[in-house]
Amino acid sequence: MRNIFTVIIALFLFFPSVSFAETKEIISEGTYNMGDGETPSVAESRALLQAKRIAVEQAGTYVESYTKVKNLQLTEDEIKVLSSGLMEVEILDKKRTIAGEGFHFWVKIKAIVNLDKTEEMAKRVKERAVVEDYKKIQEAYDKSQKDIEELKKQLAQAKGEKERKQVEAKITDKERLFQANEWYDNGYDHVLNKKYDDAIEAFTSVIALNPNFTKAYGIRGVVYMIKGQHDRAIEDLNKAITLNPNLAEAYFTRGFVYADKGQHNRAIEDYNKAIALDPNDADAYSNRGDAYALSENMGRAISDLQKACDMGNESGCKALQKVLRNI
């Protein structure tokens, strides 16, 4: 199974960036009622999130029609990811009004959907890891909303200042995690659009808000690698592995970075760990086979590349043919 770090590497290596001018414009609105203990900036972000989600649903109609014409055969989930990735959002207007003892936030946005990038980006969202990661982001948003609503009820029923402060502290923590997820979502869209500097900035904001956000370190590490900043990439991947020693994709990606640095033995060590954690990762076998070939261990190279090829890995098959020709 391909992991999200592998997918991002593949996007960089194989899919060139193309942009023309065919666009669709969508106007949508979002609202949110802020309660006690919440902060205005996060309440406004929740209203903005609602507007974006409505825009994604509307954009999906355009995108689905376009993909059918182009015979791209995308699933409903892939359409959602694609629609989100194709959108550029501009806030047109926003208002804050008093509602009971709190504030009511209203946001109006314009979402520009660049359909001319559809075919290029469709190749990316066809990867299962991309769809799975997008769904996890949306699930985190939904959980955050449910948790906040429950905490609002608890705050209204709190007895005494001590209990009230305890609930308010929980609300503050939930808001911080919401903001971290929001930045992660932004960074993810930047990666899909190959805006790597913006992606690094977004993932850095994630980490500032939630230092234990493992995937933020991992994906920022991939982006650093793409930009040729190998030491920073390794530093981030080391941190991801420290946070989750069983994260196969972090070992895989660090192996990729070491290989890019010409440190093939260290790359092999990381691919060993990635394969031990995920024996079905054909990319890891293919990459380890390449590393063995560059280390002139042709027996192991052939074994790994044959394994990758048997698992349907195209890169492994091509590398195997090359090794066999050169023996």
Secondary structure in CASP SS format (residue, H / E / C, confidence):
PFRMAT SS
TARGET T0000
AUTHOR 0000-0000-0000
METHOD secondary structure of the structure
MODEL  1
M C 1.00
R C 1.00
N C 1.00
I H 1.00
F H 1.00
T H 1.00
V H 1.00
I H 1.00
I H 1.00
A H 1.00
L H 1.00
F H 1.00
L H 1.00
F H 1.00
F C 1.00
P C 1.00
S C 1.00
V C 1.00
S C 1.00
F C 1.00
A C 1.00
E C 1.00
T E 1.00
K E 1.00
E E 1.00
I E 1.00
I E 1.00
S E 1.00
E E 1.00
G E 1.00
T E 1.00
Y E 1.00
N E 1.00
M E 1.00
G C 1.00
D C 1.00
G C 1.00
E C 1.00
T C 1.00
P H 1.00
S H 1.00
V H 1.00
A H 1.00
E H 1.00
S H 1.00
R H 1.00
A H 1.00
L H 1.00
L H 1.00
Q H 1.00
A H 1.00
K H 1.00
R H 1.00
I H 1.00
A H 1.00
V H 1.00
E H 1.00
Q H 1.00
A H 1.00
G H 1.00
T H 1.00
Y H 1.00
V H 1.00
E H 1.00
S H 1.00
Y H 1.00
T H 1.00
K H 1.00
V H 1.00
K C 1.00
N C 1.00
L C 1.00
Q C 1.00
L C 1.00
T C 1.00
E H 1.00
D H 1.00
E H 1.00
I H 1.00
K H 1.00
V H 1.00
L H 1.00
S H 1.00
S H 1.00
G H 1.00
L H 1.00
M E 1.00
E E 1.00
V E 1.00
E E 1.00
I E 1.00
L E 1.00
D E 1.00
K E 1.00
K E 1.00
R E 1.00
T E 1.00
I E 1.00
A E 1.00
G C 1.00
E C 1.00
G E 1.00
F E 1.00
H E 1.00
F E 1.00
W E 1.00
V E 1.00
K E 1.00
I E 1.00
K E 1.00
A E 1.00
I E 1.00
V E 1.00
N E 1.00
L H 1.00
D H 1.00
K H 1.00
T H 1.00
E H 1.00
E H 1.00
M H 1.00
A H 1.00
K H 1.00
R H 1.00
V H 1.00
K C 1.00
E C 1.00
R H 1.00
A H 1.00
V H 1.00
V H 1.00
E H 1.00
D H 1.00
Y H 1.00
K H 1.00
K H 1.00
I H 1.00
Q H 1.00
E H 1.00
A H 1.00
Y H 1.00
D H 1.00
K H 1.00
S H 1.00
Q H 1.00
K H 1.00
D H 1.00
I H 1.00
E H 1.00
E H 1.00
L H 1.00
K H 1.00
K H 1.00
Q H 1.00
L H 1.00
A H 1.00
Q H 1.00
A C 1.00
K C 1.00
G C 1.00
E H 1.00
K H 1.00
E H 1.00
R H 1.00
K H 1.00
Q H 1.00
V H 1.00
E H 1.00
A H 1.00
K H 1.00
I H 1.00
T H 1.00
D H 1.00
K H 1.00
E H 1.00
R H 1.00
L H 1.00
F H 1.00
Q H 1.00
A H 1.00
N H 1.00
E H 1.00
W H 1.00
Y H 1.00
D H 1.00
N H 1.00
G H 1.00
Y H 1.00
D H 1.00
H H 1.00
V H 1.00
L H 1.00
N C 1.00
K C 1.00
K C 1.00
Y H 1.00
D H 1.00
D H 1.00
A H 1.00
I H 1.00
E H 1.00
A H 1.00
F H 1.00
T H 1.00
S H 1.00
V H 1.00
I H 1.00
A H 1.00
L H 1.00
N C 1.00
P C 1.00
N C 1.00
F C 1.00
T H 1.00
K H 1.00
A H 1.00
Y H 1.00
G H 1.00
I H 1.00
R H 1.00
G H 1.00
V H 1.00
V H 1.00
Y H 1.00
M H 1.00
I H 1.00
K C 1.00
G C 1.00
Q C 1.00
H H 1.00
D H 1.00
R H 1.00
A H 1.00
I H 1.00
E H 1.00
D H 1.00
L H 1.00
N H 1.00
K H 1.00
A H 1.00
I H 1.00
T H 1.00
L H 1.00
N C 1.00
P C 1.00
N C 1.00
L C 1.00
A H 1.00
E H 1.00
A H 1.00
Y H 1.00
F H 1.00
T H 1.00
R H 1.00
G H 1.00
F H 1.00
V H 1.00
Y H 1.00
A H 1.00
D H 1.00
K C 1.00
G C 1.00
Q C 1.00
H H 1.00
N H 1.00
R H 1.00
A H 1.00
I H 1.00
E H 1.00
D H 1.00
Y H 1.00
N H 1.00
K H 1.00
A H 1.00
I H 1.00
A H 1.00
L H 1.00
D C 1.00
P C 1.00
N C 1.00
D C 1.00
A H 1.00
D H 1.00
A H 1.00
Y H 1.00
S H 1.00
N H 1.00
R H 1.00
G H 1.00
D H 1.00
A H 1.00
Y H 1.00
A H 1.00
L H 1.00
S C 1.00
E C 1.00
N C 1.00
M H 1.00
G H 1.00
R H 1.00
A H 1.00
I H 1.00
S H 1.00
D H 1.00
L H 1.00
Q H 1.00
K H 1.00
A H 1.00
C H 1.00
D H 1.00
M C 1.00
G C 1.00
N C 1.00
E H 1.00
S H 1.00
G H 1.00
C H 1.00
K H 1.00
A H 1.00
L H 1.00
Q H 1.00
K H 1.00
V H 1.00
L H 1.00
R H 1.00
N H 1.00
I C 1.00
END
